[in-house]
Amino acid sequence: MKTGGSPYGTHRVISPKGVLPQPADVIDNDMEIWDNEVLIDVKTLNIDSASFTEIVKRACDGKKPVDIADSPEDQEKVKAVMLDIVAKAGKHKNPWTGSGGMLLGTVEEVGPAYKGDLKVGDKIATLVSLSLTPLRIDKILEMRPAIDQVDIEGKAILFQSGIYGKIPEDLPEKTALSALDVAGAPAQAAKLCQLNQKVLVIGGGGKSGLLCLYEAKKRVGPDGLVVCCAGSQKSEDRARALDLAHEYFHMDATDAVGMYEKAMELTNGELYDVVINCVSIENTEMGTILSTKDDGTAYFFSMATSFTKASLGAEGVGKDVNMIMGNGYTKNHADVTLQVLREHEGLRKLFEEMYA
């Protein structure tokens, strides 16, 4: 067994040398562990939504994930792209979005120098991106395009610095996996949203958006305002049925002017104190920024966000907005997120129906 590996996994980087595993182009996915690593028997990959959407689009002539749910032929094309990504990079880092996702699996081996409470047999979800995780896919067993999940036979490596969540006994595995995949979003919402604020969640009918709506409404109190902007009537109805906001509408979030006008209407011209962007499509930066009041906060959780478009766009319209780029890690984010499912029976039931 090899010894002396970096806690950050730099000993696995093949090229370019000197960088961490996430920005690296190629990493070593040999599944013989170093003494400070953990080997995981992988069951399910939960691909980042922006990543999976882009893979499907490129593999299947512009189609969306929901379009290939009943198409074995299209799913085979997506499988081929995924296998090629891992074969070339040693990890599942989308070459177009740079993002990855996370995985569900069982601890198979723990290195003797690894410091932590993991033991063989523990079921865990990794809370670090697949874009930095050494991964080997032996076989793709099943694909659930509508929820970005892929069951595989394969192995993965967790570095000493890699965070994880143990799968709780009171929630189905894949329900917990789906929630933990976006754990950073509701945990950030809990930190950012304060009493009596006006909050907008863009993409509020999706997985991360629904969790953020719950935390936002919980934090702003009875005199605050939480607004759900969904991408379709169906997703608007989903959020409305769960009573997660005070106001609801659906709109194309790339329509920046339309988003601004709707924000002015619903806030009596004040705009929002906090805007949380959870959508998985490009070019929603300016709709987010224009909806945020000066000195307000725009939180971009989506991996489809362009830092350049957001920063230069804000400058171009003279908006002094505090912008937070989506850090997938927030202290205690796994606990915060799973607690949401325990507190809101309707959300838990929805997650179990959609993801279990």
KOLDONU-856183 format. One line per field, with one value per residue (C-alpha): residue number from 1; chain; residue in three letters; x, y, z. Coordinates in Angstrom, 3 decimals, always signed. Layout:
num = c(NUM_...)
cadena = c(A_...)
residuo = c(ALA_...)
east = c(X_...)
north = c(Y_...)
up = c(Z_...)
% end
This chain:
num = c(1_2_3_4_5_6_7_8_9_10_11_12_13_14_15_16_17_18_19_20_21_22_23_24_25_26_27_28_29_30_31_32_33_34_35_36_37_38_39_40_41_42_43_44_45_46_47_48_49_50_51_52_53_54_55_56_57_58_59_60_61_62_63_64_65_66_67_68_69_70_71_72_73_74_75_76_77_78_79_80_81_82_83_84_85_86_87_88_89_90_91_92_93_94_95_96_97_98_99_100_101_102_103_104_105_106_107_108_109_110_111_112_113_114_115_116_117_118_119_120_121_122_123_124_125_126_127_128_129_130_131_132_133_134_135_136_137_138_139_140_141_142_143_144_145_146_147_148_149_150_151_152_153_154_155_156_157_158_159_160_161_162_163_164_165_166_167_168_169_170_171_172_173_174_175_176_177_178_179_180_181_182_183_184_185_186_187_188_189_190_191_192_193_194_195_196_197_198_199_200_201_202_203_204_205_206_207_208_209_210_211_212_213_214_215_216_217_218_219_220_221_222_223_224_225_226_227_228_229_230_231_232_233_234_235_236_237_238_239_240_241_242_243_244_245_246_247_248_249_250_251_252_253_254_255_256_257_258_259_260_261_262_263_264_265_266_267_268_269_270_271_272_273_274_275_276_277_278_279_280_281_282_283_284_285_286_287_288_289_290_291_292_293_294_295_296_297_298_299_300_301_302_303_304_305_306_307_308_309_310_311_312_313_314_315_316_317_318_319_320_321_322_323_324_325_326_327_328_329_330_331_332_333_334_335_336_337_338_339_340_341_342_343_344_345_346_347_348_349_350_351_352_353_354_355_356)
cadena = c(A_A_A_A_A_A_A_A_A_A_A_A_A_A_A_A_A_A_A_A_A_A_A_A_A_A_A_A_A_A_A_A_A_A_A_A_A_A_A_A_A_A_A_A_A_A_A_A_A_A_A_A_A_A_A_A_A_A_A_A_A_A_A_A_A_A_A_A_A_A_A_A_A_A_A_A_A_A_A_A_A_A_A_A_A_A_A_A_A_A_A_A_A_A_A_A_A_A_A_A_A_A_A_A_A_A_A_A_A_A_A_A_A_A_A_A_A_A_A_A_A_A_A_A_A_A_A_A_A_A_A_A_A_A_A_A_A_A_A_A_A_A_A_A_A_A_A_A_A_A_A_A_A_A_A_A_A_A_A_A_A_A_A_A_A_A_A_A_A_A_A_A_A_A_A_A_A_A_A_A_A_A_A_A_A_A_A_A_A_A_A_A_A_A_A_A_A_A_A_A_A_A_A_A_A_A_A_A_A_A_A_A_A_A_A_A_A_A_A_A_A_A_A_A_A_A_A_A_A_A_A_A_A_A_A_A_A_A_A_A_A_A_A_A_A_A_A_A_A_A_A_A_A_A_A_A_A_A_A_A_A_A_A_A_A_A_A_A_A_A_A_A_A_A_A_A_A_A_A_A_A_A_A_A_A_A_A_A_A_A_A_A_A_A_A_A_A_A_A_A_A_A_A_A_A_A_A_A_A_A_A_A_A_A_A_A_A_A_A_A_A_A_A_A_A_A_A_A_A_A_A_A_A_A_A_A_A_A_A_A_A_A_A_A_A_A_A_A_A_A_A_A_A_A_A_A)
residuo = c(MET_LYS_THR_GLY_GLY_SER_PRO_TYR_GLY_THR_HIS_ARG_VAL_ILE_SER_PRO_LYS_GLY_VAL_LEU_PRO_GLN_PRO_ALA_ASP_VAL_ILE_ASP_ASN_ASP_MET_GLU_ILE_TRP_ASP_ASN_GLU_VAL_LEU_ILE_ASP_VAL_LYS_THR_LEU_ASN_ILE_ASP_SER_ALA_SER_PHE_THR_GLU_ILE_VAL_LYS_ARG_ALA_CYS_ASP_GLY_LYS_LYS_PRO_VAL_ASP_ILE_ALA_ASP_SER_PRO_GLU_ASP_GLN_GLU_LYS_VAL_LYS_ALA_VAL_MET_LEU_ASP_ILE_VAL_ALA_LYS_ALA_GLY_LYS_HIS_LYS_ASN_PRO_TRP_THR_GLY_SER_GLY_GLY_MET_LEU_LEU_GLY_THR_VAL_GLU_GLU_VAL_GLY_PRO_ALA_TYR_LYS_GLY_ASP_LEU_LYS_VAL_GLY_ASP_LYS_ILE_ALA_THR_LEU_VAL_SER_LEU_SER_LEU_THR_PRO_LEU_ARG_ILE_ASP_LYS_ILE_LEU_GLU_MET_ARG_PRO_ALA_ILE_ASP_GLN_VAL_ASP_ILE_GLU_GLY_LYS_ALA_ILE_LEU_PHE_GLN_SER_GLY_ILE_TYR_GLY_LYS_ILE_PRO_GLU_ASP_LEU_PRO_GLU_LYS_THR_ALA_LEU_SER_ALA_LEU_ASP_VAL_ALA_GLY_ALA_PRO_ALA_GLN_ALA_ALA_LYS_LEU_CYS_GLN_LEU_ASN_GLN_LYS_VAL_LEU_VAL_ILE_GLY_GLY_GLY_GLY_LYS_SER_GLY_LEU_LEU_CYS_LEU_TYR_GLU_ALA_LYS_LYS_ARG_VAL_GLY_PRO_ASP_GLY_LEU_VAL_VAL_CYS_CYS_ALA_GLY_SER_GLN_LYS_SER_GLU_ASP_ARG_ALA_ARG_ALA_LEU_ASP_LEU_ALA_HIS_GLU_TYR_PHE_HIS_MET_ASP_ALA_THR_ASP_ALA_VAL_GLY_MET_TYR_GLU_LYS_ALA_MET_GLU_LEU_THR_ASN_GLY_GLU_LEU_TYR_ASP_VAL_VAL_ILE_ASN_CYS_VAL_SER_ILE_GLU_ASN_THR_GLU_MET_GLY_THR_ILE_LEU_SER_THR_LYS_ASP_ASP_GLY_THR_ALA_TYR_PHE_PHE_SER_MET_ALA_THR_SER_PHE_THR_LYS_ALA_SER_LEU_GLY_ALA_GLU_GLY_VAL_GLY_LYS_ASP_VAL_ASN_MET_ILE_MET_GLY_ASN_GLY_TYR_THR_LYS_ASN_HIS_ALA_ASP_VAL_THR_LEU_GLN_VAL_LEU_ARG_GLU_HIS_GLU_GLY_LEU_ARG_LYS_LEU_PHE_GLU_GLU_MET_TYR_ALA)
east = c(+0.000_+1.331_+1.930_+2.410_-0.501_-1.755_-4.998_-6.254_-5.509_-2.780_-0.861_-3.556_-3.088_-1.555_-1.875_-1.229_+1.106_+0.848_-2.936_-5.618_-7.773_-10.786_-9.129_-6.857_-7.467_-6.527_-6.269_-5.227_-8.284_-6.362_-8.532_-5.645_-5.964_-3.236_-3.030_-5.079_-7.865_-11.224_-12.435_-16.145_-18.245_-20.442_-24.150_-25.527_-24.175_-26.264_-25.026_-25.074_-28.199_-26.382_-23.866_-26.439_-28.538_-25.491_-24.432_-27.891_-28.033_-24.743_-25.293_-28.875_-29.083_-30.329_-32.780_-33.505_-33.153_-36.932_-37.036_-34.917_-36.676_-38.374_-35.655_-33.128_-31.293_-30.706_-29.737_-27.080_-25.638_-25.521_-23.877_-21.195_-20.426_-20.234_-17.938_-15.714_-15.451_-14.301_-11.987_-10.163_-10.152_-10.256_-13.236_-16.657_-15.860_-18.111_-15.807_-18.405_-19.679_-16.715_-19.097_-19.698_-22.243_-21.956_-22.327_-23.993_-22.081_-20.773_-17.375_-15.304_-11.878_-10.425_-6.729_-4.882_-3.769_-7.241_-8.566_-12.328_-15.275_-15.866_-15.797_-16.310_-20.012_-21.068_-23.489_-22.497_-23.127_-20.007_-20.441_-17.527_-17.890_-17.436_-15.301_-12.490_-13.301_-11.257_-13.897_-14.007_-17.211_-17.316_-20.898_-23.851_-26.888_-29.806_-30.471_-33.194_-32.847_-35.671_-33.831_-30.206_-29.404_-27.399_-26.922_-23.544_-21.116_-17.901_-15.520_-14.455_-11.888_-12.564_-9.614_-8.820_-10.232_-13.382_-16.626_-19.490_-22.847_-23.862_-27.215_-29.770_-31.920_-35.166_-34.945_-34.742_-31.212_-31.952_-34.225_-31.364_-28.925_-31.084_-31.424_-27.749_-26.797_-28.054_-27.383_-25.404_-28.424_-30.922_-28.114_-27.003_-30.620_-30.852_-27.778_-28.726_-32.438_-33.388_-36.507_-38.830_-36.774_-38.080_-36.672_-36.947_-36.053_-35.529_-36.060_-38.257_-40.111_-36.985_-35.177_-32.862_-35.415_-38.104_-35.705_-34.593_-38.186_-38.847_-35.799_-36.477_-40.098_-39.014_-36.422_-38.254_-41.185_-44.811_-43.955_-41.427_-42.062_-40.927_-41.584_-41.238_-40.222_-40.708_-39.780_-43.179_-46.771_-46.138_-43.245_-45.112_-48.042_-45.661_-44.345_-47.784_-49.281_-46.681_-47.378_-43.682_-43.978_-46.230_-46.323_-45.793_-45.254_-43.507_-41.295_-38.290_-35.496_-33.319_-35.768_-33.898_-36.225_-39.289_-37.801_-37.051_-40.551_-42.110_-39.824_-40.862_-44.518_-44.347_-42.176_-43.852_-40.672_-38.335_-36.817_-35.552_-33.139_-32.027_-32.317_-31.395_-30.763_-31.253_-31.883_-29.719_-29.696_-27.382_-27.974_-30.057_-27.448_-28.951_-32.507_-31.110_-29.066_-31.778_-34.235_-31.880_-31.901_-28.672_-26.658_-28.826_-27.493_-27.634_-26.747_-25.937_-26.214_-26.486_-23.363_-24.638_-23.708_-21.017_-18.902_-17.932_-21.532_-22.578_-19.728_-19.506_-23.285_-23.726_-21.111_-22.823_-26.146_-24.630_-25.851_-24.040_-25.037_-23.291_-22.825_-22.153_-21.096_-22.491_-20.198_-21.619_-20.295_-21.752_-21.162_-23.676_-25.317_-26.137_-27.883_-29.799_-31.032_-32.114_-33.873_-36.020_-37.373_-38.083_-39.883_-42.035_-44.102_-45.221_-41.661_-40.512_-43.384_-42.609_-38.909_-39.760_-42.166_-39.725_-36.371_-36.774)
north = c(+0.000_+3.425_+5.949_+9.679_+10.802_+14.384_+14.844_+16.851_+14.084_+15.849_+12.552_+11.335_+14.194_+13.107_+16.333_+19.136_+18.682_+21.086_+21.476_+19.994_+17.087_+19.217_+21.517_+18.685_+17.318_+13.746_+11.940_+8.418_+6.193_+3.078_+1.606_+0.357_+2.812_+4.865_+4.566_+7.752_+7.002_+5.241_+2.839_+2.994_+0.399_+2.702_+2.075_+5.314_+8.457_+11.582_+13.725_+17.495_+18.793_+21.302_+18.615_+15.942_+18.401_+19.333_+15.714_+14.759_+17.828_+16.999_+13.245_+13.414_+16.341_+19.010_+16.899_+17.398_+14.673_+14.172_+13.586_+10.439_+8.767_+6.268_+6.049_+3.221_+4.341_+7.855_+6.519_+4.366_+7.505_+9.213_+6.159_+6.255_+9.907_+9.240_+6.250_+8.275_+11.129_+8.758_+6.822_+10.000_+11.924_+9.230_+11.058_+12.282_+15.917_+17.283_+18.831_+21.484_+22.581_+21.573_+20.095_+16.562_+15.479_+13.027_+9.339_+6.821_+3.744_+1.467_+1.740_-1.237_-0.465_+2.175_+3.020_+2.593_+6.243_+7.614_+9.822_+9.674_+7.622_+5.618_+1.855_-0.964_-1.406_+2.196_+3.526_+7.050_+9.822_+11.742_+15.486_+16.343_+16.631_+13.791_+16.298_+15.592_+12.005_+9.128_+6.917_+3.673_+2.639_-1.082_-1.098_+1.276_-0.629_+1.795_+5.425_+7.686_+10.754_+12.763_+12.865_+12.802_+9.448_+6.577_+3.194_+1.613_-1.104_+0.649_+1.987_+5.395_+6.953_+9.392_+11.547_+12.412_+15.901_+14.587_+15.274_+12.796_+12.080_+8.773_+7.633_+7.925_+4.959_+6.973_+7.991_+5.890_+5.839_+7.563_+10.129_+11.075_+11.067_+13.442_+15.842_+15.702_+16.402_+19.961_+20.284_+23.498_+25.394_+25.138_+25.497_+28.740_+29.895_+29.311_+31.534_+34.284_+34.793_+36.911_+38.118_+40.347_+40.115_+39.779_+36.665_+35.302_+31.708_+31.231_+27.621_+27.262_+24.251_+22.117_+19.978_+22.573_+25.340_+23.597_+23.087_+26.721_+27.944_+26.025_+27.461_+30.989_+31.010_+29.613_+32.385_+35.521_+35.031_+36.110_+39.648_+38.628_+37.751_+34.621_+34.350_+31.260_+31.726_+28.400_+27.393_+25.998_+25.801_+22.237_+23.173_+26.233_+24.001_+21.605_+24.342_+25.883_+22.560_+22.386_+25.959_+26.847_+30.523_+33.558_+34.320_+32.125_+32.656_+30.929_+32.631_+32.109_+33.225_+34.223_+37.092_+39.587_+42.511_+40.390_+39.163_+42.736_+43.958_+41.070_+41.784_+45.446_+44.388_+41.896_+44.045_+47.429_+48.653_+47.669_+44.566_+41.618_+41.496_+37.984_+36.218_+32.535_+31.117_+27.337_+26.916_+24.619_+26.623_+29.351_+33.107_+33.663_+35.856_+39.218_+38.302_+37.445_+40.618_+42.998_+41.472_+42.146_+45.511_+47.478_+46.047_+42.917_+39.402_+37.240_+33.611_+31.611_+27.942_+26.711_+25.326_+26.840_+30.288_+32.261_+34.365_+36.587_+37.233_+37.935_+40.246_+42.208_+42.246_+43.786_+46.364_+47.132_+48.000_+49.758_+47.274_+47.123_+43.569_+41.102_+38.004_+34.561_+31.808_+28.398_+26.796_+23.302_+23.121_+24.948_+23.929_+21.287_+21.392_+17.689_+17.908_+21.058_+19.508_+16.162_+17.965_+19.810_+16.465_+15.471_+18.737_+19.043_+15.948_+17.091_+17.701_+14.377_+12.595_+14.383_+13.467_+9.859_+9.698_+11.319_+9.946_+6.847)
up = c(+0.000_-0.951_+1.817_+2.171_+0.026_+0.230_+2.205_-0.791_-3.284_-5.263_-5.375_-7.809_-10.285_-13.606_-15.568_-15.261_-12.334_-9.422_-9.406_-7.190_-8.420_-9.377_-11.936_-13.140_-16.613_-15.741_-12.416_-11.465_-10.950_-9.952_-7.193_-5.068_-2.178_-0.545_+3.236_+3.858_+1.370_+1.426_-1.273_-2.086_-3.878_-5.939_-6.394_-7.876_-9.487_-8.978_-11.858_-11.412_-13.151_-15.354_-16.298_-17.124_-19.124_-21.210_-21.737_-22.972_-25.194_-26.890_-27.084_-28.313_-30.743_-28.348_-26.352_-22.650_-20.002_-19.759_-23.524_-23.305_-20.370_-22.700_-25.321_-24.787_-27.927_-26.584_-23.186_-24.808_-26.411_-23.010_-21.449_-24.136_-23.366_-19.630_-20.074_-22.392_-19.875_-17.128_-19.431_-20.440_-17.149_-14.464_-12.973_-14.099_-14.850_-17.569_-20.202_-21.090_-17.669_-15.507_-12.931_-11.724_-9.139_-6.258_-5.515_-3.257_-2.199_+0.522_+2.171_+1.017_+2.472_+4.810_+4.722_+8.048_+8.091_+7.286_+10.091_+10.490_+11.672_+8.501_+8.671_+6.178_+5.408_+6.016_+3.397_+2.435_-0.040_-0.972_-0.540_-2.790_-6.525_-8.976_-10.878_-8.384_-7.321_-8.794_-10.385_-12.326_-14.080_-14.874_-16.109_-16.323_-15.127_-15.229_-16.032_-14.600_-16.812_-15.260_-11.921_-13.162_-11.527_-12.992_-11.304_-11.973_-11.040_-10.143_-7.524_-6.271_-3.953_-1.110_-0.061_+3.543_+2.974_+1.283_+3.127_+3.162_+4.728_+6.201_+4.871_+7.703_+8.573_+8.537_+4.864_+1.674_+0.247_-3.041_-1.398_+0.903_-2.028_-4.056_-1.138_-0.196_-3.812_-3.336_+0.392_-0.020_-1.335_+1.555_+4.084_+2.413_+2.276_+6.019_+6.518_+4.082_+4.717_+7.696_+9.452_+7.395_+4.193_+0.656_-1.016_-4.558_-5.445_-9.176_-10.158_-7.096_-8.458_-8.768_-6.228_-4.718_-5.196_-3.152_-0.253_-0.450_-0.432_+2.766_+4.533_+3.237_+4.418_+7.764_+8.235_+7.001_+9.357_+8.954_+7.832_+5.192_+1.546_-0.255_-3.985_-6.134_-9.770_-11.520_-15.039_-15.963_-14.801_-13.642_-11.394_-10.115_-9.164_-7.413_-5.135_-4.625_-3.520_-0.749_+0.453_+0.327_-0.671_-0.444_-4.174_-7.236_-10.945_-13.832_-16.380_-18.625_-16.283_-19.249_-19.858_-17.700_-18.365_-17.731_-14.447_-13.389_-14.199_-12.263_-9.311_-9.312_-9.395_-6.539_-4.239_-4.904_-6.546_-3.725_-5.351_-3.289_-0.372_-1.386_-4.740_-4.901_-8.371_-8.617_-12.343_-14.465_-17.690_-18.947_-19.213_-16.080_-14.414_-15.360_-14.403_-10.982_-10.633_-11.844_-9.366_-6.439_-4.662_-4.272_-1.359_-1.578_-2.072_-5.180_-4.503_-7.635_-6.662_-10.235_-11.910_-15.151_-13.815_-15.602_-13.248_-16.171_-17.223_-13.655_-12.687_-15.933_-16.281_-12.830_-13.678_-16.957_-15.340_-12.329_-9.710_-6.366_-5.458_-3.180_-5.316_-3.859_-6.201_-5.336_-2.826_-2.506_+1.041_+4.038_+7.639_+8.716_+5.297_+5.278_+8.648_+7.656_+4.415_+5.791_+8.625_+6.066_+4.856_+8.437_+9.225_+6.088_+5.463_+2.016_+0.821_+2.154_+0.412_-2.860_-2.663_-1.900_-4.858_-7.265_-6.122_-3.938)
% end
